[in-house]
Each structure stands twice: as structure tokens, then as C-alpha cells.
Amino acid sequence: MIWVASLHPGRVVARLRARALGRLAESAREQGHYARAEQLFRQALAIAERALGPSDAEVATLLNNLGVLHKYQARFDEAESVYHRALAILLAARGEASVEVAALYHNLGGLEHARGQYSRGEPFARRGLEIRERVLGPDHSDVAADAAALAAILDGQGKREEAEALFRRALTVFERIYGPHHYEVAVNLNNLGAFHQAKGEAAEAERLYQRALAIKEKLLGSEHPDIAMTLNNLAVLYKSQARYVEAEPLYRRALAIFETALGPSHPKAIACSENHRALLRELKSG
């Protein structure tokens, strides 16, 4: 008689349950339902850690996704903690030169970008891009995402020439792979809009923001926090041009979305509220 001990039916069922809950959590996160997403991620983690052990790659995947959620919630220290725990698991399981490890470097770079610590994020972003480009080739969508992430970090440091080249490289790949109306295209258009705004190229920034907003609204609906980010950016642009009447309803709409989805104490909601109040003072004085 041959015993097949590796199958472990209980572990297989636990893995499937954890994955199913993780997928539900990702769906909730993508819809902007962050509290529900966290609840589901933590349920999935509890199952995976108990049945599979704390060093299983399934646990690393869930930790990584929970870190992404915490970044959106502006819980940066918690995001950093779970990212590093996931990275340690994957380095032991997969080795340095794996796409899973590259994804963690990408996310650690994105976390420092969200914190405004651009120089700290650059080594992570470069390492992620280097690994995935070597493994997947230069024209893969994940490599394009790495290029766009590094571009945003470089732009934050004023390294604009390299940043623009990377932004445009990423946009070319995304449009070729996904077509002109994909979410990744919208994200990159928004980032390029911010880049041109910083360069003082208002007309190009407006065109890019408007295109990004149209794609996001079609894909995500009208109340997603990602919509609010582009609304706020466009309002900032209009305010800089003294187009106050056009900026005000954009700020108001963005603020309502942020406060509903993220809460009034979230940094994005606070920044948008401050922007809106400053604009109202301008309108009143005018």
C-alpha cells in the first residue's frame, strides 16, 4: 500500500478557503469597501496561518494584499510591517530573483511614495523593476507597472527626464496590451497629468486628467476613492489657473467621496478639505 501523505485534505480545504476569502477581500478593496476588505483578509489569514503555518507562501500572498489595503487606508506602519513579513517568507521560499519578491519590492517602493519618502522608495522600486524585467522581459504588463511606479518616485525627487521616459514607456505597453480604456491606462494617465502639471504644462495636464477621469468613472462608478484622487488633482490644476468656479464642484465631489469611503480623518480627505476651504476663501474674497 502506498500512502500519499502530501495531499493532507484538511490543508487543501484550508488553502482553498483562504484563497476564496482573499479573492472576496480583493474585490471589496477594488470597490473601495476597505473595512469589509480588511475583515475578509484577516479571516483568510487566520485560516492560512492556523492550517498551513506562518511561513507558507499563501500567508505571504495574503499579507502582501493586506499591506496594499493598509496603504490605501494610510496605515503606513502597519503596511510596512506586513510587507516585510511577506518579503521574508517569499525570500525563503522563492529566492531573490522571483516575480513574487519583485512584487513586494514594488509595493514597498509604493508605500514610501505614499509617505512622501521618495528617496527611500527608489531602491525598492528599482530592484522590483530589475527583477521582473529580467524574468518577464521588457514588454510585460507587470514590468510596465514597475516602470510607472519608479517614474512616480523619481518625479517626486525632481528627476524628471528619467521619470517622463518611464511614464511614457509604461503607457505604451499598457495601451498595446489592454487597449485605451483599461484601469492601468487611467492610473498612468493620472500620473502623467501630475507630471505635466508640475512642469507647468497645464493644457496637457488637463487633457490627461480628463481622459483618466472618464476611464475611471466608466470602470469604477462615480463614488470610488480612486475617482476622488483624479477629481482633486484636476481641481488643484483649475485653482492654479484661477478657474475657481470650475474647481469648486470638483473639490466638493472629491471630498464627499473621500469622507464616505475613507473617513474624514484620512490624509486624503484632510488635504482635499483644506484645498476646498482655501478655494472657498478665494471665491469669497473675489
N, C-alpha and C positions, 0 to 999 in steps of 0.2 A: 504494500500500500504506500502511495506517495502522498505526503501531506503538503499542501500548498499554504504554508503559514503566512506568506507575504500578503495574501488578499485581505485578511482582517476585515470582515464585513462591517463591523462596527465603525472602524476607521473610515472605510469607504463612504458609509452613510453620513458620518460626521463631516467629511470633506465636502460632500455634495450639499449638505445643509448649509455649511458655512459659505460655500460659493453662491448658493441661491440667495442667501441673505445679503451677501456682499453685492450681488447684482441689483437687488432691490434698493440697497443703500446708495449705490452709484446713480440709479435712476432718480431717487429722491434728491440727491445732490444736484444733478443736472437740471432738475426742475426748480431749484432754488429752495427746497424744503430741507433746510440744514438741520434743524432739531430732529426731525424724523430720520434723516440720513445717519446722524450720529448714533441714535438709538439702535438702528439696524446694524451698523458697523460694530458696535460694542457687543451685541448679541452674537454676531458671527465670530468675533474674536474670542469670546468666552468659549464657544463650542470648539473652535480650532485649537486653542491653547490646551483645553482640557483633554481632547481626544487625540490630538496629533503631536502635542508637545510644543514648547515655546520657541523651538528652533526650526520648526517646519517652514518650508517656503510659502505655504498657504498663509501662515501667520504674517510673514513678511509682506505679502501682497495686501492683506487687509490693513496692516499698519501703514503702509505707503498711502493707501486710499484714505485712511483716516487722517493722515497728515495733510493731504490735499484739502480735505474738508476743514481742518483746523486753520489752514492758511486763509481760506475764504472767510472764516469766522474771525480772523485777526487774532487768533490764539497762537501766536507765533512760537512761543517757548514750547508749548505742547506739540506743535507740528514738528519742531526741530527734534524733540525727544523721540517721537515715534519714527521719524525718518531715519535717525541714526540707529535706532534699534533694528529697523528693517534692513538698513545697509549692512550691519554686522552679520545678520542672518544670511543675506544673499552673498556676501563676500565669502563666507564659509562654505555655502552650498554651491555657488556657481563660479566663484573666482572673479578676479577684477575685470577681465575682458568679456563681460556678458551684457546683453541688452537690458536685462533686469537691473543690474548695477548701474548702467548708464542712465536709466530712468530715475533712479534715486539721486544721482548727481544732478540731473536736470531739475528735479524738484527742490533739492537743497539750494541750487542757484536761484530758482524762482522764489523761494522763501526769503532769501537775502534781498532780492529785488523788492519784494513786498515790504520789507522792513526799511528799504531805502539804503541798505548797506551794499552798494553796488560793487565795490572793490572786493568785499568778502565773497560775493556771489560769483565773481568772474572765474576763479579756478574751478569751482564745481561745474559751471556751465561749459567751460572749455573741455573739461575731462569727459563730460557726458557726450558732447558732440564728437570728440575724438574717438571714443569707443564705438559709438553707434555708426559713425561714418566708416570706420574700419570693418565692422561686422556686416553692415547692411548696404554699404555703398552710398555715394553722394546724393542720389536722387530718390531716396526713400522718404516717405512722409514723416516718419519719426525723426529722421536726420534734419528735415526741414524745420520741424518743431524745435529741435535743439538750436538750430541756426537762429531762429526768431527769438528764442529765449536769451541767447547770448547777445544778440543785437540790442535787445531792450536794456540789458545790463551795461553794455558798452555805451549806449546812448545816455544812460544816467550818469556816466563818468565824463561825458563830453567827447567820447571817441567816435565822432560822427561819421567819418569816412568809412571805417570798417563796419559800423552799425548799419549804415544805409545799404552797403553791399550785401550784408547778411539778410536784412529785411527783404530786399528785392529777390534774392536767391530763394528764400523761403516762399514768398508769394508766388513765384514762377512755378515751383514744384507743386504747391497746393492747388493752384488753378489747373495745372496739367493733370493731376491725379483726380481731383474731386470736382472740377468744374468751378464756375464763378460764384456759386451760391452756397458754398459749404461753410460750416461754422469756423473751421480753421482759417479760411479765407477772410471771414469777418474779423476775427481776432487780429490777424496780421494787418488788415486794413486800418483797424483802430490804432494799432501801434505805429504804423507808418504815418497816420494822421497826427499823432502826438509828436513824432519826429519832425514832420514838416512845420508843425506849429512852433516847436522850439527854434526852428531855423528862421521863423518869421515869414514863412510861405503860407499865408492864411488861405488863399484860394484853393491850393492843393490840399491843405489840411481839411478844409470844409468838404471838399469833394470826397475824400477818403472816409471821413466820419459819416457822411450821409449814406454812402454805399454800405459801410459796416452796419449802420443802424437798420437799414432796410433788410439786410440779410438776417440780422439777429432777430428782428421783430417777426419775420416770416417763420423762422425756425423755433424760436423760444416763446413766442407770445409777447404780450405787452407789459407783463409785470415781473419779468425775471431780473435779478440784480445785475446781470451782465448788460442788459439793456440800459440800466441806470448809469453804468460806467460811461458808455458812449454818449448818452444824453448829457451827462455832466461835462464831459470833455468838449462837446460841441457848444454847450452854454459858456464854458470858460473862453472858448475861442470868440464867440459873439461878444462877450463882455469886453474882451481885449480890443475889439473894434468899435466899442461904444454902441453896439447893436443891442441895447438893453431890453427893448420890447420883445425882441426875438429870443433873448436869453432867458428871460424870467419864467415863461411856462416850461421850458426845458429843465431848469433848476427845480421848479416846483414838482414836476412829474418825477424826476430822478430822486428827489428827497423822499417822496411818498413811497416809492418802491424800496429804497434802502431801508427806511424805517420799518416797513412791513416785513421785509424779508430778513433783515439783519439785526434790527433793533436800533433805537435811537442813539445808543452808546457806541455803536460800531464806528471805527475811524472813518470809513467812507461816508456814513451818514453825518457824522460831525463835520467833516470837511465840506460836504455838499451844503449843509445847513449854514455854515459860515459864509460860503460863497453866495448863497441865496440872500442872506441878510445884508451882505455888502452891496449886492446889486440893488436891493430894495432901497438902501440908503442913497445910492446913486440916482435912482428914479425919483425919489422924494426930493432930493436937492435940485434935480433938474427941472 
